[in-house]
Amino acid sequence: MSEPIRVLQVIPSLNRAAGVARFVYNMDFYHDEGRVHFDYLHHSSIDGVLMHDKTYDEELQGKGSHVYLVNYASRGLSRFVREVDAFFEQHGAEYDIVHCQMPNSAFCVLRDAKHAGVNHRILHSHLNNSSDQFLHRLRNAPLNAIGKMYATDRLACSEDAGKFLFGGKPFTVIRNGIPIEQFAYDIGINSELRAKYGIPTDAPVIGCVGRMVKQKNYPFAVKVFAQFLRKRPDAKLVFIGDGTDRAELEQAIHDEGVTSSVLLLGVREDINRLYSMLDVFFMPSLYEGLPVSCVEAQASGLPCVYSTDVPHESDITQTGLFVDRTADISQWVTALEQAMNGGRLTGNPEVLSARGYSASANAEQLMRYYEQLMAMGR
């Protein structure tokens, strides 16, 4: 029997709140170890200490994967580059494929993989923008350009994300699939969680899921919610996730005077259950690729309200509402009301499956992609 293809996944983190981490975890969960073996390299650590409390690191190590850490790039790019260099000098020759899902690190990751003799070097785009900060976009542009020179193959989570990073060059789309059945709406879980958090059965619950970072535009979500409360004083706004901008979000909640109506639930391992407690999924992001949380929300049958900076591809079931970020807040409130009035969308799971968003199907597609690369040689 032939040995499995050895793949190194290079990712920002294995933080359970991060969409890329959830994607690779889903691919790992459904992959066939006889065909493909995954190891991981990420930079979500400072001096060897993980930056997040709830991660997949230990779980994946327990399944037989090696998880390697380098120091967080924003704490010192030169140190990050040195540690990546040292990793590939020691371990690079162990891999058939390096799959880099951090485009702004590919300049050293894929370069070092090439020097280590790795013939198949995949660059994977997950966003339709390189950063939410102008200076970071300036920094990332040359880094991304250099990284692309060392890539032999190109993947993207969506057409938008692929065109953003690769322009007119060909790329393959691998959907951000999820275990659809795990996110099915459950009225019993809804009742249980509302009782736990003191939310009345008929109170509207708006949910935002993801890291607390500028990209997600959460302080704006709070402004919209404050106006929504004037119409529905019993409403709740729920944030699931954590991040570097948590203090700014807490300040916005305080400034808008909505503290008693907002729940900050942090990073959760039962996120699939929490969707059953929500009535509307709200994503006013500055940019996205094709967010895993959008797929999860639709799998739970939630009506969704997005900013127009979220790719329309994210609305897989074609039931979402899009609002321009420059629109008056009253238009956002109207969209949330309209979405809520439509109720749960029970046919969504079948639509997602038919359109290729099953994690098991995506994992099979990814394994075949790797196998085709290996069959081509180089």
N, C-alpha and C positions, 0 to 999 in steps of 0.2 A: 504493500500500500504506500502511495506517495506521501511525503511530508506535507503538512498544511502550509499554505502561503503565509509567510510571516510579515505582518503589517504593523508599522509604527504609526499610531494616530497622534498627531501633534495638534494640541488644542489649547485654548486659553486657560481652561480650568476644568475640574470635574465637580463644580458647584451645582448642586441639585436645582438651583434657581435659574441656571443659565441654559438657554435654548440649545446651543451647540453641544453642551454636555449631555443634555437629555437625548439629543439625536444620536450621539455615539453610544450612549448607554442602551438605547433601543436597538441599535444595530448589533451591539455585543450580545444583548439578551436573546436575539433571534438568530444569531449566526450559527454555523455548523463548525465546531472546533476541529473536526476532521478535515475540513477544507481550508479554513482560514484561522490564524491565531492573531489576536490583537494584543499589543502592548501600547503604553501611553506615555507621552511626554508633555508636561504642562508647566506653566510659570506662575501658578497661583500659590506661591509660597514666598516667605521672607526668612532668610537664614534657616531654611529647612523646616519652617513651621507653616502649616497650611493657613491660608488667609480666610477660609470659610469653615463654619462649624459643620454644616451638613453637606457632605460630598459623597461621590461614588467611589472614592479612592479605595477604601478598605474592602468594599463589596467586590470590586473588580479584581483586587489582589487575591481575595479569597477564592475567586473562580480560576485563578492561575495566570492572570496577566501581571506583568511587571508595570509599575507606575513610577516613572522617573520625574524628579522635580528639578527645575532650574529656578534661579531667583527672579522675582517679578521684574519685568523689563523696565517699568516706570520708576523703579528704585535705582536704576543705573543700567543704561543700555550696554555699556562696554562690559560690565560683569555678566549680563545676560548672554551676550555674544560669546564671551570666553567660556562660559559653562556649556553652551550649546556646542561649541567647537570640541570641548573636552568629551562631551557625551558621544558625539559621532566618532571621534577618534577611538573611543573604547568600545562602542556598541554598534556603530553604523553598519559594519559588515554582516551583522546578524539578520538584517532585514532584506526582504525581496522588494518591498514597496514602502515608501514613506508618503503618508497621506497628511498633508499640511492644511489645517483648517484655520490657520492664523495668517492671512495674507501679508500683514505688515511684518511678520517674522520670517517669511519665506526667503528673504535675501540672504540670511545666514543658514536657516534650516535646510533649505533645498540645495544651497551651495555646498554645505558640509556633507549632505547625503550624496551628492554627485561625487565629491572627492573621496567618499568612503566606498564608492563603487556601486551605489544603489541605482539601478538602471531605470526604475519606474518611480517617478516623483510627481505626485498629484497635488495640485493646488485647488482648493475648494472654496468657493465664494458663498458666504451666508448673508451678505448685506448689500443694499443698494447705495451705500455711502461708506466712506472709510472711517469717519469719526464724527462726533457731535461738536467737536471743538475745531475752530478754524486752523489754529496752529498745528493741531494734530493732523488735520487733513494735509497741510503743507508738508509735514514730516512724512506722512504715510505715502504720499504720491511717488516720491523717488524710491522708497523702500519697496512698494508694491511693484513698481516697474522693474526693479532689479530682480525681485523674487520670481516674477513671471518668466524671466530669461532662463531660470534653472528648472522650470516645470516642464515635464514631458507630457503631462496629461491634465485635463481641466474638468472640474465638476462644479455644479452650482445647485443650490436648493430651489431656485426658481429661474425663469427666463430673465427677469429684471436683474437679479443678483449676478447672473452670468454675464449679461451685456455690460453691467457696470464695471466689472473687473476685467473682462476679457475682450470687450469691444466686439469686433467682427470675427474674432478667432472662434473656431468650433469648440463647443463644450457639451457635456452630457448633464442632464438634469436628474438628480436623485432626490425624490421628494422627502420632506421632513415627516416621515410616517410615524405613527404612534400605534400603541396597542388599543385599537378603537374600542373594543369591547369593555376595556377597563374604565372608560369614561362615560359609559351609558348613564343617562339620568335615572336617579332612584329617588322616588318620593319619600321613602322611609328615611334615607340619609338626609334629605332636605329637612324633614321634621326634626330629626335627631340633632343636627347641627344648629338649626335655628333655636332650638331649646337650649342648647349648650351656650350659645352666645347671646341669648336673651333677645332674639329678633322675632317679632310677631309673624305669624304664618303668612299674612297678607301684605307685609311691608316690602316695598321694592328693594332689591339688593343689587347694586352695581359693582362689578368686580374688575380689578386691574391685576394682571398676573405678569410678573417679570422682575428683573433687577431694578433697584432704585438708582437709576443713572439718568443723566440729562436726556439721553436719546428717547426715553420713555415719556418725557413731558408730563410727569405726574403732578407737579404743582398746578399746571393748567387744568388737569382733570379735577383737582380740588375746587378750582374756581367755578368750573361748570357745575359740579355737584352742589356747591353752595346755592346756586340759582335754582337747581332742580329741587332742592329742599323747600324752597318757598312754595312750590306746588304740592310736594309730597313730604310733609314734615316728619313722617315716620320712616323715610328712606334711610338706607345704610350704604356706605361706600367701603368696600373691602379691598385692601392691598395684600397680595400674596407674593412674598419675595423680600429681599433686602438688598443693600448695596451702599456704595460710597456717598450717595446723596440723600440718605435717610434723614439726616438732620434738617436739610433744606425742605424736605417734604413735611416733616413734623412742624416746622415753622409755618409753612403755608397752611396747614390744617388749623394751627392756632390762630393765625392772622385772619382766616376766613370765619372763625368762630364756630367750627363744625366738629370740634373734638369729640363730643358725645355721640356723633353719628358716623364716625370713621373707625374701622377696625384694621390694625396692622398685625397681620397674622404671621409674618416672617417667612422663612424658608420652610417648606413642609414636605414631609414624605407621603402625606395622604392627599396630595393635590388633586388626584383624580376624583376623590370624594367631594372635595370642596366646591368643584364646579356645580354639583347638584344643589348647593345652597344659593347659588346666584340666579338672578333673573336676566341680567344683561352683561355681556363682556364688552369692556370699554378700552380702546387702544388709540389714544391721541398722539402717537409717536411722531418724532421728527423724521425718522427713517427706519426701515426694516428690510429684511430679505424676504423670507417667508416664515414668520414666527411659529415655532412649535406650539406656543400657547394658543394661537389662533386655531390651529388644527384641533387641539384638545377641546377648546370651547365649543367648536362646531360639532365635535363628536358627542358632546353632552347636550346638543340641541339648543345651545344658547343663541339668541339673536345677538348680533355683534354690531358695534358702532366703531368705525375706524376714522383716522385722519386720512386725507387723500395722499399723504406721504407713505402710507402703508400700501404695498403693491396690490393692485386689484386681483392678482392671482391668489392672494391670501383668502379671498372670499370664495372658497372652493365650492360651497353649496349655492352660491349666488343668491344669498338671502341677506347679506350685510348691508349696512348703510354707511356711506362715506361722506365726511364733512371736511371742507377746506379749513385748514388751521387759522386762516385769516377771517373766517366767518364770525359773525356776531355770536356771542355765547348763547343767546336765545335760540339760535339755530341748532346748536349742540343739544340744548335741553329738549327741543322738539324731537330731534332724532332719537334721543334716549327714550322719550315717551312713546314714540312710534314703535321702536323696537320692542319695548316692554309690552305694548298692547297686542303685538303679534303672537306672544306666548311661545312656548317651547316648540322646537322644530324636530319632531320625532323621526322624520325620515332621513335626517342628516347622516347617521352612521352608514347606511347603505350607499348614499351618494359619495361619501369619502372613500369608501372601499372601492367603489367602481372607478373612481378617478385616481386611484393609485396611492392613497395615503395610509395604507396598512403597513405597519412597521415590519411585519413578517415578510410581506411582498418586497418592501424596499431593501431589507437585508439580503434577500435572495438576489435582487438586481445588483446590489453592491458586490456580493461575492462573485457573481458572473462577470462583472466588470473587471475585478481583480484577475479572475481566471483568464479572461481574454487578453489582458495585458501580458500575463506570463506566457500565454501561448504565442503571442507575437514575438516575444524575445526582444533583444536589442543588443 
